[in-house]
């Protein structure tokens, strides 16, 4: 549970001291700066917004810049602040897209640019439904792990839209920091509104494979695959870190996990679908 409030715009004044953590993009630009504050944390998205997060992760207050817009701030809140704040509450959250398949759901883990959204959209356009585009929230239960739904939209680059979707889909308002198109769920791109049992996870690799290649991950490699794709608000809080390592260990041990590599060719997506489904059959044996 998170209490949210978006305030009027304000300039991003210099913040005393250095951030204790940064998210940096591939072009070396800073995406997020993490600061400790008197009452918790301050997260700065340069040029976009500041967000104050309470020490327990249960309250988020946003301060857009004058150049920001409501859609952009809402997207930042849903896709960045919610999983980070929930991680502070002890809720496991991971960078992943999730789709439903026979008997439950499958997650595709990976950093930005690995093809998670394209893969999720391709499944959702071919009889599956999707639960989330980029933030997997895991609900632990006695009978296994469940994937919780997030926002009913998927962001795709123009080439993916052209190859997979065409012009017959409702687009959401654009966000200022990305050229991706946001597609809203509808009759063809169907959204799943209820949690689903997490049957397996596939960690996307990019090794220029010429075929669809899947291999089982075990032990430390499996654990690190989950850890490296997790959301965590405070990397300096030893108690939170210990809990984070513990829940990541539990989830990575409970969910069959595979490395998935394939040519980033739209014509290969049917082969990827077939291979993923075949591996799900082997899990049940």
C-alpha positions as semicolon CSV with decimal commas, in nm:
position;residue;x (nm);y (nm);z (nm)
1;X;0,000;0,000;0,000
2;X;0,138;0,339;-0,103
3;X;-0,006;0,682;-0,030
4;X;0,066;0,911;-0,324
5;X;0,048;1,287;-0,369
6;X;0,164;1,492;-0,668
7;X;0,239;1,854;-0,583
8;X;0,270;2,162;-0,802
9;X;0,582;2,195;-1,014
10;X;0,903;2,327;-0,861
11;X;1,258;2,378;-0,990
12;X;1,521;2,116;-0,916
13;X;1,748;2,307;-0,682
14;X;2,094;2,168;-0,600
15;X;2,081;1,901;-0,328
16;X;2,344;1,919;-0,053
17;X;2,583;1,625;-0,043
18;X;2,633;1,345;-0,290
19;X;2,376;1,082;-0,390
20;X;2,434;0,745;-0,228
21;X;2,336;0,572;-0,553
22;X;2,276;0,649;-0,921
23;X;2,107;0,477;-1,213
24;X;2,309;0,556;-1,526
25;X;2,194;0,498;-1,884
26;X;2,400;0,335;-2,159
27;X;2,498;0,680;-2,290
28;X;2,633;0,767;-1,940
29;X;2,349;1,011;-1,869
30;X;2,206;0,998;-1,517
31;X;1,856;0,853;-1,501
32;X;1,801;0,861;-1,123
33;X;1,989;1,001;-0,824
34;X;1,916;0,856;-0,478
35;X;1,959;1,077;-0,170
36;X;1,890;1,024;0,197
37;X;1,657;1,287;0,341
38;X;1,540;1,383;0,688
39;X;1,226;1,171;0,660
40;X;1,343;0,901;0,420
41;X;1,463;0,940;0,064
42;X;1,464;1,184;-0,225
43;X;1,481;1,043;-0,576
44;X;1,570;1,287;-0,852
45;X;1,497;1,223;-1,219
46;X;1,697;1,510;-1,375
47;X;1,479;1,747;-1,575
48;X;1,163;1,549;-1,497
49;X;1,067;1,528;-1,129
50;X;1,174;1,480;-0,770
51;X;1,001;1,224;-0,550
52;X;1,014;1,215;-0,171
53;X;0,970;0,864;-0,030
54;X;0,905;0,802;0,338
55;X;1,147;0,586;0,532
56;X;0,902;0,294;0,535
57;X;0,822;0,325;0,163
58;X;0,452;0,384;0,230
59;X;0,426;0,749;0,120
60;X;0,543;0,906;-0,207
61;X;0,519;1,278;-0,283
62;X;0,607;1,395;-0,634
63;X;0,733;1,736;-0,747
64;X;0,735;1,770;-1,129
65;X;0,956;2,023;-1,302
66;X;0,788;2,298;-1,501
67;X;0,874;2,117;-1,824
68;X;0,719;1,789;-1,713
69;X;0,365;1,677;-1,787
70;X;0,108;1,470;-1,601
71;X;0,149;1,163;-1,821
72;X;0,527;1,156;-1,774
73;X;0,501;1,193;-1,396
74;X;0,235;0,922;-1,377
75;X;0,454;0,687;-1,580
76;X;0,755;0,753;-1,357
77;X;0,544;0,684;-1,050
78;X;0,398;0,355;-1,179
79;X;0,712;0,208;-1,337
80;X;0,984;0,343;-1,107
81;X;0,853;0,465;-0,773
82;X;0,601;0,188;-0,706
83;X;0,848;-0,104;-0,733
84;X;1,119;0,089;-0,547
85;X;0,885;0,193;-0,265
86;X;0,744;-0,157;-0,239
87;X;1,096;-0,297;-0,214
88;X;1,136;-0,083;0,097
89;X;0,823;-0,244;0,237
90;X;0,963;-0,592;0,176
91;X;0,779;-0,656;-0,151
92;X;1,001;-0,828;-0,411
93;X;1,007;-0,642;-0,745
94;X;1,204;-0,720;-1,060
95;X;1,272;-0,578;-1,407
96;X;1,057;-0,811;-1,615
97;X;0,768;-0,838;-1,856
98;X;0,508;-1,105;-1,776
99;X;0,257;-1,291;-1,994
100;X;0,009;-1,567;-1,927
101;X;0,060;-1,912;-2,072
102;X;-0,112;-2,242;-2,008
103;X;-0,157;-2,286;-1,633
104;X;-0,010;-1,958;-1,514
105;X;0,238;-1,688;-1,612
106;X;0,592;-1,659;-1,747
107;X;0,836;-1,374;-1,677
108;X;1,100;-1,238;-1,912
109;X;1,376;-1,075;-1,707
110;X;1,631;-0,832;-1,846
111;X;1,763;-0,480;-1,848
112;X;1,634;-0,203;-2,073
113;X;1,686;-0,278;-2,441
114;X;1,693;-0,658;-2,414
115;X;1,355;-0,701;-2,586
116;X;1,124;-0,776;-2,291
117;X;0,839;-0,556;-2,414
118;X;0,856;-0,678;-2,773
119;X;0,848;-1,038;-2,656
120;X;0,557;-0,973;-2,418
121;X;0,360;-0,791;-2,688
122;X;0,420;-1,072;-2,937
123;X;0,275;-1,326;-2,692
124;X;-0,017;-1,101;-2,600
125;X;-0,104;-1,055;-2,968
126;X;-0,113;-1,431;-3,020
127;X;-0,360;-1,556;-2,765
128;X;-0,188;-1,477;-2,435
129;X;-0,251;-1,184;-2,203
130;X;0,007;-0,963;-2,033
131;X;0,039;-0,863;-1,668
132;X;0,316;-0,607;-1,682
133;X;0,556;-0,444;-1,924
134;X;0,858;-0,379;-1,702
135;X;0,795;-0,429;-1,330
136;X;0,726;-0,776;-1,195
137;X;0,581;-0,770;-0,845
138;X;0,604;-1,113;-0,684
139;X;0,356;-1,234;-0,426
140;X;0,485;-1,527;-0,225
141;X;0,226;-1,787;-0,128
142;X;0,230;-2,136;0,028
143;X;0,164;-2,292;-0,314
144;X;0,435;-2,094;-0,495
145;X;0,502;-1,746;-0,632
146;X;0,243;-1,533;-0,805
147;X;0,296;-1,247;-1,051
148;X;0,087;-0,940;-0,979
149;X;-0,053;-0,720;-1,260
150;X;0,075;-0,367;-1,314
151;X;-0,031;-0,094;-1,564
152;X;-0,232;-0,209;-1,872
153;X;0,005;-0,070;-2,134
154;X;0,316;-0,176;-2,325
155;X;0,589;0,054;-2,462
156;X;0,742;-0,036;-2,797
157;X;0,987;0,121;-3,041
158;X;0,843;0,221;-3,378
159;X;0,994;-0,077;-3,561
160;X;0,827;-0,316;-3,318
161;X;0,495;-0,133;-3,353
162;X;0,520;-0,156;-3,730
163;X;0,619;-0,523;-3,730
164;X;0,376;-0,647;-3,465
165;X;0,089;-0,409;-3,424
166;X;0,015;-0,181;-3,718
167;X;-0,224;0,112;-3,686
168;X;-0,529;-0,044;-3,521
169;X;-0,435;0,004;-3,157
170;X;-0,515;0,276;-2,910
171;X;-0,210;0,476;-2,814
172;X;-0,164;0,639;-2,476
173;X;-0,033;0,993;-2,444
174;X;0,343;1,007;-2,510
175;X;0,593;1,053;-2,231
176;X;0,853;1,324;-2,263
177;X;1,168;1,122;-2,192
178;X;1,112;0,839;-2,440
179;X;1,034;0,802;-2,810
180;X;0,865;0,470;-2,750
181;X;0,495;0,436;-2,834
182;X;0,270;0,338;-2,544
183;X;-0,003;0,095;-2,646
184;X;-0,306;0,055;-2,424
185;X;-0,458;-0,285;-2,363
186;X;-0,767;-0,370;-2,565
187;X;-0,946;-0,652;-2,743
188;X;-0,635;-0,768;-2,930
189;X;-0,367;-0,670;-2,678
190;X;-0,533;-0,820;-2,373
191;X;-0,442;-0,736;-2,014
192;X;-0,469;-0,981;-1,723
193;X;-0,608;-0,812;-1,412
194;X;-0,557;-1,094;-1,162
195;X;-0,238;-1,246;-1,013
196;X;-0,118;-1,562;-1,183
197;X;0,105;-1,847;-1,068
198;X;0,460;-1,783;-1,187
199;X;0,550;-2,099;-1,377
200;X;0,897;-1,998;-1,497
201;X;1,130;-1,710;-1,571
202;X;1,345;-1,660;-1,879
203;X;1,644;-1,428;-1,850
204;X;1,707;-1,258;-2,183
205;X;2,063;-1,276;-2,310
206;X;2,211;-1,094;-2,608
207;X;2,495;-1,300;-2,744
208;X;2,407;-1,273;-3,113
209;X;2,272;-1,626;-3,120
210;X;2,173;-1,757;-3,463
211;X;1,914;-1,994;-3,316
212;X;1,669;-1,997;-3,025
213;X;1,883;-2,116;-2,735
214;X;1,749;-2,200;-2,389
215;X;1,950;-2,339;-2,102
216;X;1,859;-2,412;-1,742
217;X;2,008;-2,189;-1,474
218;X;2,097;-2,326;-1,133
219;X;2,277;-2,228;-0,815
220;X;2,461;-1,898;-0,803
221;X;2,400;-1,820;-1,171
222;X;2,024;-1,845;-1,123
223;X;2,033;-1,639;-0,804
224;X;2,246;-1,366;-0,965
225;X;2,013;-1,348;-1,264
226;X;1,729;-1,251;-1,032
227;X;1,942;-1,027;-0,813
228;X;2,082;-0,827;-1,106
229;X;1,730;-0,757;-1,232
230;X;1,576;-0,649;-0,902
231;X;1,449;-0,315;-0,776
232;X;1,599;-0,193;-0,447
233;X;1,546;0,150;-0,294
234;X;1,829;0,160;-0,041
235;X;2,150;-0,026;-0,118
236;X;2,309;0,104;0,206
237;X;2,052;-0,030;0,452
238;X;2,208;-0,354;0,580
239;X;1,882;-0,485;0,723
240;X;1,697;-0,421;0,396
241;X;1,983;-0,574;0,198
242;X;1,970;-0,889;0,410
243;X;1,595;-0,920;0,352
244;X;1,643;-0,846;-0,016
245;X;1,904;-1,120;-0,053
246;X;1,681;-1,359;0,142
247;X;1,366;-1,307;-0,067
248;X;1,567;-1,316;-0,390
249;X;1,714;-1,649;-0,280
250;X;1,367;-1,786;-0,202
251;X;1,212;-1,671;-0,530
252;X;1,503;-1,780;-0,748
253;X;1,485;-2,121;-0,582
254;X;1,109;-2,150;-0,621
255;X;1,074;-2,041;-0,985
256;X;1,236;-2,254;-1,259
257;X;1,471;-2,014;-1,437
258;X;1,627;-2,033;-1,782
259;X;1,856;-1,822;-1,997
260;X;1,697;-1,735;-2,331
261;X;1,885;-1,611;-2,635
262;X;1,756;-1,574;-2,990
263;X;1,814;-1,366;-3,303
264;X;1,644;-1,029;-3,263
265;X;1,446;-1,092;-3,578
266;X;1,068;-1,055;-3,578
267;X;1,043;-1,358;-3,802
268;X;1,194;-1,570;-3,522
269;X;0,930;-1,487;-3,262
270;X;0,714;-1,786;-3,350
271;X;1,014;-2,009;-3,285
272;X;1,070;-1,838;-2,951
273;X;0,706;-1,898;-2,856
274;X;0,733;-2,263;-2,948
275;X;1,056;-2,313;-2,754
276;X;0,920;-2,143;-2,441
277;X;0,606;-2,356;-2,447
278;X;0,810;-2,674;-2,496
279;X;1,019;-2,591;-2,191
280;X;0,707;-2,532;-1,983
281;X;0,597;-2,887;-2,067
282;X;0,930;-3,025;-1,941
283;X;0,887;-2,839;-1,611
284;X;0,566;-3,026;-1,538
285;X;0,724;-3,368;-1,587
